[in-house]
């Protein structure tokens, strides 16, 4: 039974096949990630003589959240055609093995590539502006940002399975509507029952309870994505 769920030999074949089939796509994506950070770093260094690490952070955050969401949204883009779906179903591997590799590519490998890219961009800034400030101040909301990033990425990862085409736009639109409804409802409830809570918004975001809840939702979304992918084994669904 365990062999049907996960087999390392089969998983290795899935990895080898994906790298062989999508090598150019991965290299192009890495080139775009590095290129965006390097180009903007050069432009800012040329225009601002005191361009510091703190000034880089907005660019780094935008690249992380936008890049991570877009990259997750194309995790299952190979299934956007009938031929691609049939090929995926015919691949001799379990659903979990296919899901695990796509998750590894979308989450940890993207983060590793992103960290290397921002390191290269920052070293380039230091080389161009050696007198600029390089110290990084601690951010008390970092735990909230990290949890929020993984939650957003998990939603776009799920969206890549739910929608065959334009999954990034459709996931963004659906997420925006849901977030707007929830935010509006929460604002209304706070205004009615806890009118003084707005002043403590930042303290709430640092709460371990809030961060734990976000991580819980993230894991639930990933599990939902796995179940949705598992449904695709029933070919009539397509």
C-alpha positions in Angstrom: 0.0 0.0 0.0 2.8 2.4 0.9 4.4 1.6 -2.5 1.2 2.8 -4.2 1.4 6.1 -2.2 5.1 6.9 -2.6 7.9 5.1 -4.2 11.3 6.9 -4.4 12.2 5.3 -7.7 9.0 6.4 -9.3 9.4 9.9 -7.8 12.9 10.1 -9.2 11.5 9.4 -12.6 8.9 12.1 -12.2 11.6 14.6 -11.3 13.8 13.5 -14.2 11.0 13.7 -16.7 9.8 17.1 -15.6 13.3 18.6 -15.7 13.8 17.1 -19.1 10.5 18.5 -20.4 10.5 21.9 -18.7 14.2 22.7 -18.5 13.9 25.7 -20.8 10.9 27.1 -18.9 12.7 26.9 -15.6 15.8 28.5 -17.0 13.7 31.3 -18.5 11.9 31.9 -15.3 15.1 32.1 -13.3 16.5 34.5 -15.8 13.4 36.7 -15.5 13.7 36.6 -11.6 17.4 37.6 -11.6 16.9 40.0 -14.4 14.1 42.0 -12.8 16.0 42.4 -9.5 19.3 43.2 -11.2 17.8 45.8 -13.6 15.9 47.6 -10.9 18.9 47.5 -8.6 21.1 49.1 -11.2 18.5 51.8 -12.0 18.1 52.7 -8.3 21.8 52.7 -7.7 22.3 55.1 -10.7 19.5 57.4 -9.5 20.1 57.4 -5.8 23.6 57.6 -4.3 22.4 56.7 -0.8 20.4 53.6 -2.0 20.5 51.3 1.1 19.3 47.8 2.0 16.2 49.3 3.6 15.4 50.9 0.2 15.7 47.5 -1.4 13.1 45.9 0.8 10.0 47.1 -1.1 11.4 45.6 -4.3 12.3 42.4 -2.6 8.9 42.0 -1.0 7.0 42.8 -4.2 9.2 40.3 -6.1 8.6 37.6 -3.4 4.9 37.9 -3.2 4.1 38.6 -6.9 6.7 36.2 -8.2 5.8 33.4 -5.8 2.1 33.8 -6.6 2.6 33.7 -10.4 5.1 30.8 -10.2 2.6 28.8 -8.0 -0.2 29.6 -10.4 1.5 27.8 -13.3 2.4 24.7 -11.3 0.0 22.6 -13.2 -0.1 24.6 -16.5 0.8 21.4 -18.4 -2.7 20.2 -17.7 -4.4 23.1 -19.6 -4.9 20.9 -22.7 -6.5 17.6 -23.2 -3.3 16.1 -24.4 -1.5 17.4 -21.4 -4.1 16.0 -19.0 -4.0 12.6 -20.6 -0.2 12.6 -20.5 -0.3 13.5 -16.8 -2.8 10.7 -16.1 -0.7 8.2 -18.0 2.5 9.1 -16.1 3.5 6.0 -14.0 3.4 7.7 -10.6 1.0 8.2 -7.8 -0.9 11.5 -7.4 1.1 12.3 -4.2 4.4 11.9 -6.1 3.2 14.3 -8.8 1.8 16.7 -6.3 5.0 16.5 -4.1 7.3 17.4 -7.0 5.1 20.3 -8.2 5.0 21.6 -4.6 8.8 21.3 -4.2 9.2 23.3 -7.4 6.6 25.9 -6.5 7.6 26.5 -2.8 11.1 25.5 -1.5 13.0 25.7 -4.9 11.4 29.1 -5.7 12.4 30.4 -2.3 16.0 29.2 -2.7 16.2 30.8 -6.2 14.7 34.0 -4.7 17.2 34.2 -1.8 20.1 33.7 -4.2 18.6 36.4 -6.5 18.2 39.0 -3.8 21.7 38.2 -2.5 23.2 38.8 -5.9 21.1 42.0 -6.3 22.3 43.2 -2.8 26.0 42.4 -3.6 25.6 44.4 -6.8 24.3 47.3 -4.9 27.2 47.2 -2.4 29.6 47.0 -5.3 28.1 50.0 -7.0 27.6 52.0 -3.8 30.1 50.8 -1.2 29.3 53.6 1.2 25.6 52.9 1.4 24.0 51.6 4.5 23.8 47.8 4.6 22.4 47.1 8.1 19.0 45.5 8.3 16.5 46.4 11.0 14.4 43.7 12.6 10.8 43.7 11.7 8.4 42.7 14.5 5.8 41.6 11.9 8.1 39.3 10.0 6.4 36.1 11.3 3.0 37.5 10.0 4.5 38.3 6.6 6.1 34.9 6.2 2.9 33.1 7.2 0.9 35.4 4.9 3.2 34.7 2.0 2.9 30.9 2.3 -0.9 31.3 2.6 -1.1 33.4 -0.6 1.1 31.0 -2.5 -1.0 28.0 -1.3 -4.1 29.7 -2.7 -2.5 30.3 -6.1 -1.1 26.7 -6.1 -4.7 25.5 -5.6 -5.9 27.9 -8.3 -3.5 26.3 -10.8 -5.4 23.0 -10.3 -8.9 24.5 -10.2 -8.6 26.6 -13.3 -7.0 25.3 -16.5 -6.3 28.7 -18.2 -5.4 32.2 -16.8 -5.3 30.7 -13.3 -3.3 33.6 -11.8 -5.9 36.2 -12.9 -8.9 34.0 -11.9 -7.3 33.2 -8.5 -6.5 36.8 -7.9 -10.1 37.9 -8.8 -11.7 35.2 -6.7 -9.3 35.9 -3.8 -9.9 39.6 -4.0 -13.7 39.1 -3.8 -13.5 36.7 -0.9 -11.0 38.9 1.0 -13.2 42.0 0.4 -16.2 40.2 1.8 -14.4 38.9 4.8 -12.6 42.2 5.5 -15.9 44.0 5.2 -17.6 41.6 7.6 -14.7 41.8 10.0 -14.6 45.6 9.9 -18.4 45.7 10.5 -18.1 43.4 13.5 -15.2 45.3 15.0 -16.9 48.6 14.5 -20.0 47.3 16.3 -18.5 45.3 19.1 -14.9 46.4 19.4 -14.6 50.0 18.3 -11.2 50.5 20.0 -9.5 47.6 18.3 -8.3 49.4 15.2 -5.5 51.0 17.3 -4.2 47.5 18.1 -4.1 46.1 14.5 -0.3 45.7 14.5 -0.3 44.0 17.9 -3.0 41.6 16.6 -0.8 40.8 13.5 2.0 39.8 15.8 -0.1 37.5 17.9 1.0 33.8 17.8 -2.6 32.8 17.7 -3.2 34.7 14.4 0.0 33.4 12.9 -0.9 29.9 13.9 -4.4 30.2 12.4 -2.8 31.4 9.1 -0.5 28.4 9.0 -3.4 26.2 9.7 -5.3 27.6 6.7 -2.2 27.3 4.6 -1.9 23.6 5.3 -5.7 23.1 4.7 -5.4 24.8 1.3 -2.5 22.6 0.3 -4.4 19.5 1.4 -7.4 20.7 -0.6 -5.1 21.1 -3.6 -3.9 17.6 -3.2 -7.5 16.3 -3.1 -8.5 18.3 -6.1 -5.6 16.9 -8.1 -6.5 13.4 -7.0 -10.0 14.0 -8.5 -8.3 14.4 -11.9 -7.5 10.7 -11.9 -11.1 10.2 -12.9 -10.7 11.0 -16.6 -14.4 11.7 -17.2 -14.1 14.8 -15.0 -12.2 16.4 -17.8 
